[in-house]
């Protein structure tokens, strides 16, 4: 993308394609999976803090370990759907809904 004074700007999509490849490529898919895992961790952290709970309290309530909660919140652990539901619904008393778009 060119703008005034011949300064070139790169869009975020261009950056992702240059760094990870086009949408649908192996590297890009892996990046997007990790980005979504990080986003889920952020949501869990925000909901936990909103509930005024520590990682330890959430871990005890859901039968997991504090270190596991920490890894999820930092995007360093894959999470099974059953664990996600357990953390949100049992641990935080919230309801989770999933939407699939095409």
C-alpha positions in Angstrom: 0.0 0.0 0.0 1.5 3.4 -1.0 0.6 6.7 0.6 1.6 10.3 0.2 5.4 10.9 -0.2 6.0 7.3 -1.4 6.0 5.9 2.1 5.0 2.2 2.0 2.8 0.8 4.7 2.2 -2.8 5.3 -1.2 -4.0 6.3 -1.6 -6.5 9.1 -2.8 -9.1 6.6 0.2 -8.5 4.4 2.5 -8.8 7.5 0.8 -12.1 8.4 1.1 -13.4 4.9 4.8 -12.5 4.7 5.7 -14.0 8.1 3.4 -17.1 8.2 2.2 -17.6 4.6 -1.2 -17.4 2.9 -4.4 -18.3 4.7 -4.7 -22.1 4.6 -1.0 -22.8 4.6 0.4 -25.0 7.3 2.4 -22.2 9.0 -0.5 -19.8 8.9 -2.9 -22.3 10.3 -0.5 -23.1 13.2 -0.2 -19.4 13.9 -3.9 -18.8 13.9 -4.5 -21.8 16.3 -1.9 -20.4 18.7 -3.5 -16.9 18.5 -6.9 -18.3 19.3 -5.5 -20.3 22.2 -4.0 -17.1 23.5 -7.3 -15.2 23.1 -9.1 -18.0 25.0 -6.6 -17.7 27.8 -7.1 -13.9 28.0 -10.9 -14.4 28.2 -10.4 -16.9 31.1 -8.1 -14.6 32.9 -10.5 -11.6 32.5 -13.5 -13.7 33.7 -11.5 -15.1 36.6 -10.4 -11.6 37.7 -14.0 -10.3 37.3 -15.1 -13.1 39.6 -12.4 -11.9 42.1 -10.7 -15.4 42.1 -7.1 -16.3 42.2 -5.6 -18.9 39.9 -5.3 -21.2 42.9 -9.0 -20.8 43.8 -10.1 -21.6 40.2 -7.8 -24.6 40.2 -9.2 -26.0 43.4 -12.8 -25.4 42.3 -12.2 -27.2 39.0 -9.9 -30.0 40.2 -6.9 -28.8 38.3 -3.5 -27.2 39.3 -2.6 -23.5 39.5 0.2 -24.1 37.1 -2.3 -25.5 34.5 -4.5 -22.4 34.9 -1.4 -20.2 34.5 -0.4 -22.0 31.3 -3.8 -21.7 29.8 -4.1 -18.0 30.7 -0.7 -17.4 29.1 -1.6 -19.3 25.9 1.0 -22.0 26.6 -1.3 -24.9 26.8 -3.9 -26.5 24.5 -7.2 -26.8 26.2 -9.8 -29.5 25.6 -13.4 -28.4 25.2 -14.4 -30.3 28.2 -11.8 -28.5 30.3 -12.9 -25.1 28.8 -16.5 -25.8 29.8 -15.4 -26.9 33.2 -13.4 -23.8 33.9 -16.1 -21.4 32.6 -19.2 -23.1 33.8 -18.1 -25.0 37.0 -15.3 -22.7 38.0 -16.6 -19.3 37.1 -20.4 -20.0 37.1 -20.8 -18.6 33.6 -22.3 -20.1 30.5 -20.3 -20.7 27.3 -21.7 -20.7 23.8 -19.7 -21.6 20.7 -20.5 -20.2 17.2 -19.1 -21.7 14.0 -19.0 -19.3 11.0 -18.1 -20.0 7.5 
